Amino acid sequence: MTDFVIKSRKRKDYTQFTARIETETLDNIRRIVKENNLISVNEFINDCLKYAIANLKITEADDNNFKKIENG
């Protein structure tokens, strides 16, 4: 019989938060996590949010003109 090995990982600081995610989007997330053997849905969503925030571009309407505001 093989040994049961537990590997310690650095604990991250998490806050429990509830959000509604469209069913199709969540299905896609679960599929991506499974097909790519990723750690977890939670880790994937956190990585996606970090990427989105780091690359955020916001446009604001001002009398039919748009100005781009970049994060950073």
Buried (B, 14 or more C-beta within 10 A) or exposed (E): EEEEEEEEEEEEEEEEEEEEEEEEEEEEBEEEBEEEEEEEBEEBBEEEEEEEEEEEEEEEEEEEEEEEEEEE
